[in-house]
Amino acid sequence: MRAVVQRVSQASVSVDGRVVGAIEGPGLMVLVGVTHDDDPAKARKLAAKLWGLRILEDEKSCSDLNAPLLVVSQFTLYGDTRKGRRPTWTAAAPGPVAEPLVDAVVHELRTLGAKVETGRFGADMKVALVNDGPITLVLEF
């Protein structure tokens, strides 16, 4: 699994002009990509890392501040641009594999006590955010 994590003061995701998920910060905006060999154990590890990651102000975590997270599926995180000008998506897991694993990350975060908002899997989403810092990290599992 791969995640791009941004510390935000606010973030939202819209589908067809309607907001389907939004948070007010401090919090984390998390784009999650899934590849072919990912499994529920990696989803649990990612959720635990996100919940405890100390990148909020004063080196606090979401668990310290009960800060919200906005989690959005992002297959393009596994895009490969090494050849030519058009990315290839062969490293991205197909929807029937990826969707349950993104859902597992969200479920595990909620089990840990997190307030989690989400996008809509497979939809054409518009993401808006205010990156606070700016702080952006890439996590790999």
Contacts in CASP RR format, 6 or more apart in sequence:
PFRMAT RR
TARGET T0000
AUTHOR 0000-0000-0000
METHOD contacts of the structure
MODEL  1
MRAVVQRVSQASVSVDGRVVGAIEGPGLMVLVGVTHDDDPAKARKLAAKL
WGLRILEDEKSCSDLNAPLLVVSQFTLYGDTRKGRRPTWTAAAPGPVAEP
LVDAVVHELRTLGAKVETGRFGADMKVALVNDGPITLVLEF
1 32 0 8 1.000
1 33 0 8 1.000
1 34 0 8 1.000
1 35 0 8 1.000
1 38 0 8 1.000
1 42 0 8 1.000
1 43 0 8 1.000
1 46 0 8 1.000
1 101 0 8 1.000
1 105 0 8 1.000
1 139 0 8 1.000
1 140 0 8 1.000
1 141 0 8 1.000
2 32 0 8 1.000
2 33 0 8 1.000
2 35 0 8 1.000
2 77 0 8 1.000
2 78 0 8 1.000
2 138 0 8 1.000
2 139 0 8 1.000
2 140 0 8 1.000
2 141 0 8 1.000
3 30 0 8 1.000
3 31 0 8 1.000
3 32 0 8 1.000
3 33 0 8 1.000
3 46 0 8 1.000
3 50 0 8 1.000
3 77 0 8 1.000
3 138 0 8 1.000
3 139 0 8 1.000
4 30 0 8 1.000
4 31 0 8 1.000
4 74 0 8 1.000
4 77 0 8 1.000
4 136 0 8 1.000
4 137 0 8 1.000
4 138 0 8 1.000
5 28 0 8 1.000
5 29 0 8 1.000
5 30 0 8 1.000
5 31 0 8 1.000
5 50 0 8 1.000
5 53 0 8 1.000
5 55 0 8 1.000
5 136 0 8 1.000
5 137 0 8 1.000
5 138 0 8 1.000
5 139 0 8 1.000
6 28 0 8 1.000
6 29 0 8 1.000
6 30 0 8 1.000
6 129 0 8 1.000
6 131 0 8 1.000
6 134 0 8 1.000
6 135 0 8 1.000
6 136 0 8 1.000
6 137 0 8 1.000
7 26 0 8 1.000
7 27 0 8 1.000
7 28 0 8 1.000
7 55 0 8 1.000
7 56 0 8 1.000
7 131 0 8 1.000
7 132 0 8 1.000
7 133 0 8 1.000
7 134 0 8 1.000
7 135 0 8 1.000
7 136 0 8 1.000
8 23 0 8 1.000
8 25 0 8 1.000
8 26 0 8 1.000
8 27 0 8 1.000
8 28 0 8 1.000
8 29 0 8 1.000
8 70 0 8 1.000
8 129 0 8 1.000
8 130 0 8 1.000
8 131 0 8 1.000
8 132 0 8 1.000
9 24 0 8 1.000
9 25 0 8 1.000
9 26 0 8 1.000
9 27 0 8 1.000
9 130 0 8 1.000
9 132 0 8 1.000
10 22 0 8 1.000
10 23 0 8 1.000
10 24 0 8 1.000
10 25 0 8 1.000
10 129 0 8 1.000
10 130 0 8 1.000
11 22 0 8 1.000
11 23 0 8 1.000
11 25 0 8 1.000
11 27 0 8 1.000
11 29 0 8 1.000
11 70 0 8 1.000
11 127 0 8 1.000
11 128 0 8 1.000
11 129 0 8 1.000
11 130 0 8 1.000
12 19 0 8 1.000
12 21 0 8 1.000
12 22 0 8 1.000
12 23 0 8 1.000
12 70 0 8 1.000
12 127 0 8 1.000
12 128 0 8 1.000
12 129 0 8 1.000
13 19 0 8 1.000
13 20 0 8 1.000
13 21 0 8 1.000
13 22 0 8 1.000
13 70 0 8 1.000
13 72 0 8 1.000
13 117 0 8 1.000
13 118 0 8 1.000
13 119 0 8 1.000
13 120 0 8 1.000
13 125 0 8 1.000
13 126 0 8 1.000
13 127 0 8 1.000
13 128 0 8 1.000
14 20 0 8 1.000
14 125 0 8 1.000
14 126 0 8 1.000
14 128 0 8 1.000
15 119 0 8 1.000
15 120 0 8 1.000
15 123 0 8 1.000
15 124 0 8 1.000
15 125 0 8 1.000
15 126 0 8 1.000
16 123 0 8 1.000
17 126 0 8 1.000
20 118 0 8 1.000
20 119 0 8 1.000
20 120 0 8 1.000
20 125 0 8 1.000
21 70 0 8 1.000
21 117 0 8 1.000
21 118 0 8 1.000
21 119 0 8 1.000
22 70 0 8 1.000
22 117 0 8 1.000
23 29 0 8 1.000
23 68 0 8 1.000
23 69 0 8 1.000
23 70 0 8 1.000
23 115 0 8 1.000
23 117 0 8 1.000
24 68 0 8 1.000
25 67 0 8 1.000
25 68 0 8 1.000
25 132 0 8 1.000
26 56 0 8 1.000
26 57 0 8 1.000
26 65 0 8 1.000
26 67 0 8 1.000
26 132 0 8 1.000
27 56 0 8 1.000
27 62 0 8 1.000
27 65 0 8 1.000
27 67 0 8 1.000
27 68 0 8 1.000
27 69 0 8 1.000
28 50 0 8 1.000
28 53 0 8 1.000
28 55 0 8 1.000
28 56 0 8 1.000
28 62 0 8 1.000
28 67 0 8 1.000
28 68 0 8 1.000
28 69 0 8 1.000
28 70 0 8 1.000
29 69 0 8 1.000
29 70 0 8 1.000
29 72 0 8 1.000
29 127 0 8 1.000
29 129 0 8 1.000
29 131 0 8 1.000
30 50 0 8 1.000
30 69 0 8 1.000
30 70 0 8 1.000
30 71 0 8 1.000
30 72 0 8 1.000
31 72 0 8 1.000
31 73 0 8 1.000
31 74 0 8 1.000
31 77 0 8 1.000
32 46 0 8 1.000
32 71 0 8 1.000
32 72 0 8 1.000
32 73 0 8 1.000
32 74 0 8 1.000
32 77 0 8 1.000
32 102 0 8 1.000
32 105 0 8 1.000
33 73 0 8 1.000
33 74 0 8 1.000
33 75 0 8 1.000
33 77 0 8 1.000
33 78 0 8 1.000
33 92 0 8 1.000
33 93 0 8 1.000
33 98 0 8 1.000
33 102 0 8 1.000
34 73 0 8 1.000
34 75 0 8 1.000
34 78 0 8 1.000
34 92 0 8 1.000
34 93 0 8 1.000
34 97 0 8 1.000
34 98 0 8 1.000
34 101 0 8 1.000
34 102 0 8 1.000
35 78 0 8 1.000
35 91 0 8 1.000
35 92 0 8 1.000
35 93 0 8 1.000
36 91 0 8 1.000
36 93 0 8 1.000
36 97 0 8 1.000
38 93 0 8 1.000
38 97 0 8 1.000
38 101 0 8 1.000
38 141 0 8 1.000
39 101 0 8 1.000
40 101 0 8 1.000
40 104 0 8 1.000
42 101 0 8 1.000
42 141 0 8 1.000
43 101 0 8 1.000
43 102 0 8 1.000
43 104 0 8 1.000
43 105 0 8 1.000
43 108 0 8 1.000
44 104 0 8 1.000
44 108 0 8 1.000
45 141 0 8 1.000
46 105 0 8 1.000
46 139 0 8 1.000
46 141 0 8 1.000
47 104 0 8 1.000
47 105 0 8 1.000
47 106 0 8 1.000
47 108 0 8 1.000
47 109 0 8 1.000
47 112 0 8 1.000
48 108 0 8 1.000
48 112 0 8 1.000
49 139 0 8 1.000
49 141 0 8 1.000
50 62 0 8 1.000
50 69 0 8 1.000
50 105 0 8 1.000
50 109 0 8 1.000
50 139 0 8 1.000
51 61 0 8 1.000
51 62 0 8 1.000
51 63 0 8 1.000
51 109 0 8 1.000
51 112 0 8 1.000
51 113 0 8 1.000
51 114 0 8 1.000
52 61 0 8 1.000
52 62 0 8 1.000
52 63 0 8 1.000
52 64 0 8 1.000
53 61 0 8 1.000
53 62 0 8 1.000
53 137 0 8 1.000
54 60 0 8 1.000
54 61 0 8 1.000
54 64 0 8 1.000
55 61 0 8 1.000
55 135 0 8 1.000
55 137 0 8 1.000
56 62 0 8 1.000
56 64 0 8 1.000
56 65 0 8 1.000
56 67 0 8 1.000
60 67 0 8 1.000
61 67 0 8 1.000
62 68 0 8 1.000
62 69 0 8 1.000
62 114 0 8 1.000
63 112 0 8 1.000
63 113 0 8 1.000
63 114 0 8 1.000
66 113 0 8 1.000
66 115 0 8 1.000
68 114 0 8 1.000
68 115 0 8 1.000
68 116 0 8 1.000
68 117 0 8 1.000
69 109 0 8 1.000
69 114 0 8 1.000
69 115 0 8 1.000
69 116 0 8 1.000
69 117 0 8 1.000
70 116 0 8 1.000
70 117 0 8 1.000
70 118 0 8 1.000
70 119 0 8 1.000
70 129 0 8 1.000
71 102 0 8 1.000
71 105 0 8 1.000
71 106 0 8 1.000
71 109 0 8 1.000
71 116 0 8 1.000
71 117 0 8 1.000
71 118 0 8 1.000
71 119 0 8 1.000
72 118 0 8 1.000
72 119 0 8 1.000
72 125 0 8 1.000
72 127 0 8 1.000
73 98 0 8 1.000
73 99 0 8 1.000
73 102 0 8 1.000
73 119 0 8 1.000
73 121 0 8 1.000
73 122 0 8 1.000
75 89 0 8 1.000
75 92 0 8 1.000
75 93 0 8 1.000
75 95 0 8 1.000
75 98 0 8 1.000
76 87 0 8 1.000
76 89 0 8 1.000
76 92 0 8 1.000
77 92 0 8 1.000
78 89 0 8 1.000
78 91 0 8 1.000
78 92 0 8 1.000
78 93 0 8 1.000
79 87 0 8 1.000
79 88 0 8 1.000
79 89 0 8 1.000
79 91 0 8 1.000
79 92 0 8 1.000
80 87 0 8 1.000
80 88 0 8 1.000
80 89 0 8 1.000
80 90 0 8 1.000
80 91 0 8 1.000
81 87 0 8 1.000
92 98 0 8 1.000
93 101 0 8 1.000
95 121 0 8 1.000
95 122 0 8 1.000
98 121 0 8 1.000
99 121 0 8 1.000
102 121 0 8 1.000
103 121 0 8 1.000
106 116 0 8 1.000
106 118 0 8 1.000
109 116 0 8 1.000
110 116 0 8 1.000
119 125 0 8 1.000
END
